[in-house]
Structure formats: C-alpha cells, structure tokens
C-alpha cells in the first residue's frame, strides 16, 4: 500500500489525548482517524451525506472493520489518512485506508460497508448511481459540474442554498438576503452527480468593466473541499469572458483567507453588515 494508491486524503495532527501510556497513539484511535477521513471522502464526492442517502433510499452501515499495524504514530506527528473505494459488490462496498507519515505507511485498514434500508437495516443493492460515483471518482473523473445562467434557470436551487447558509445558519434576515439584483445577475451553481446543488454565487456588473461577485454559499457538509473554489473560478471566468478588467467582492472576514488564496487583495477598511464583519476585496483580470 502506497500514498499513490489514494486520491482522497485527510490530514491531522496527533493530539495529547490520543497518546497512551507507551507515548504512542492508542490503537483504537486509528479507526477514529479512518472514520474521520470517510467524511472527507464524501466531501470529495460532493455528496452531502444525509441528503444523499435520503435521495438514494438507503444508508451505509459498517459490517466489518480490520486494522493492521506496521508502526506507531506519536504526539504531534502529522498524519495523512488515505481512503479509497476498492470494490463494490451487490450490496456491500470495500473501503481501504492507509495512514501515513510522509511516505511511510503506519497503519492499513479495511472497512466493509453494507447499503441497507434504514428502517429495517436489511441489505439492499448498491444503487447504480452510487456505484457509478465510486467508480468514476477512483478513475480520476470530476465529481461535479458548474452551470451558469439566469435566475429563471438557476434561481430555485440558488435560493435554496442561500437560504440554508445565510438565513438559517448565519441568521441574516430573509428580506436582506434576497434582492432585486438577482433578476439581472449571472448565477452559477455547482451540481453533484446526483443532480443536487452544493454551491452557488452570482456575478453583477458593478460598473463598466468591473464585475462584482456575491452571494457565495456552499453547503456546510461539503465545505473544506474544492467546491467553493470551483464556483469562484467559474464566476471569475464569466467576468473575464464578458470583458471585465476587474472583479470585486465583499467578503465575510472569516472567508478572507479563501479569497486571498484565489488572488484577491484587500481594499479599504472592514465594516459590519447584518452583524457580520466584512472586507472589500478585488482582483485584476488584466495581464
């Protein structure tokens, strides 16, 4: 088992509470590390787990878990937990895990999941859509697509995501979140392979040659993966395609680092909007 066998990784740092009297990671924690990596695997598939299982008409249950120990992790070690779907049977899926420090394999694991009826916990065939998603991901395929269009085409899905993030999660009043500019904006929505929207944003024309990106919202269960960046890049590309020289946005301060990594720079002083700290940012599209 090698690092190159895996497309999905979760990185973590060993904490004091995870080390036993031998000053190495207690053996049971490795299963917890693998289970944590499983959450990142679903994010990499762009699948909000609960909503996706509901759409697929079942649930994934662990049937068997095995762990093979090769070497020990110690306090403050940085570990990379790789996870892959190695095989899909009729109703079961075999996942393989590798816990590495650098290129050194410390622990190998296997988990057998069974797709089952959540009410009776009796097995069901793995849905063809889920089987195809696993196979495509492990083959290196894209797990989501970005669609752009007007409010008539994308408004229903965009509004649902924005309501969940801004109104329900952040407590922004609904009458502030929605505005008349949606009707003239260029919207973008990221859809996963089940056709579910997982991220959205819009592009306005702030001035001739100047675009303004806003209403960036990502389903909380798939945040921390690549979907917000994919969405932002699509909006920047749309601004460039119509000839804009610059794009601007009003970022929540908690997301400032995300936009900096995408090439945006701060302009001006921070302020509060709807009780949330914001900062103006811009990015040149010339050169």
Secondary structure, DSSP 8 states (H G I E B T S, - for coil): --GGG-SEEEEEE--GGGB-TTSSB-TTHHHHHHHHHHHHHHHHTT--HHHHHHHHT-EEEEEEEEEEESS---TT-EEEEEEEEEEE-SSEEEEEEEEEETTEEEEEEEEEEEEE-TTT--B----HHHHHHHHHHHTT---EEEEEE-HHHHHHHHHHHHIIIIIIIT---HHHH--GGGGTSEEEEEEETTS-EEEEEEEEEEETTEEEEEEEEE-GGGTTSSHHHHHHHHHHHHHHHTT-SEEEEEEEGGGHHHHHHTT-EE-S--EEETTEEEEEEEEE---
